[in-house]
Amino acid sequence: QKEVEQDPGPLSVPEGAIVSLNCTYSNSAFQYFMWYRQYSRKGPELLMYTYSSGNKEDGRFTAQVDKSSKYISLFIRDSQPSDSATYLCAMSGWGDTNAGKSTFGDGTTLTVKP
Amino acid sequence: KAGVTQTPRYLIKTRGQQVTLSCSPISGHRSVSWYQQTPGQGLQFLFEYFSETQRNKGNFPGRFSGRQFSNSRSEMNVSTLELGDSALYLCASSLRGTSGASYNEQFFGPGTRLTVL
């Protein structure tokens, strides 16, 4: 079983919809929780990261972490066609034993239709 | 500030050959991590280098190796290529690589698309 499981999708929504992307994890050592966006033929780009349980908002994006349930979510409000991409959740732990390593979900491909 | 650059962008090899991929991190970044991305396995961590030392390694066979130079540029090598090595190889750089009291963001390059025939 993978340490990080991500709702596979794909998701197709109309412009303006609220999108919910979700991941679960099994490793209690994960301390940082990230969401990346990856466009076709590009490398992943960090959207947001969170450290503790709770919500973090950045513009139209809200990241939510529930450590007790080992569950994280990303919400996109007022979705735009430019949001069409693959979204990856990722997690990392502390210290040199986790140096430079993030563990990724498999990604959810989102299409926002005009 | 220039981003992470990877060369070459595309590569075609045949089984049994070896390949070397190159990564130039963002100026000032000392940590370089390598990842393999495939449709079946997703993004998987290969290894991380910091100050020319490998600090962390993922679950890949010994055919996968890497190194880092004094200017923080990094190369990864795959020997005796197999069909299953076809993938997008991503390099990511960060200032320190470790995550402690403050998050240490990784910046990804565009990747090298390797096709093994």
Interface residues (C-beta under 8 A of the other chain):
Chain A: Q31 Y32 Y36 R41 K42 G43 P44 E45 L46 Y49 Y51 L88 A90 S92 G93 W94 G95 D96 T97 N98 A99 G100 K101 S102 T103 F104 G105 D106 G107
Chain B: V4 S31 V32 S33 Y35 G42 L43 Q44 F45 E48 Y49 F50 R55 N56 G58 L90 A92 S94 G97 T98 S99 G100 Y103 E105 Q106 F107 F108 G109 P110 G111
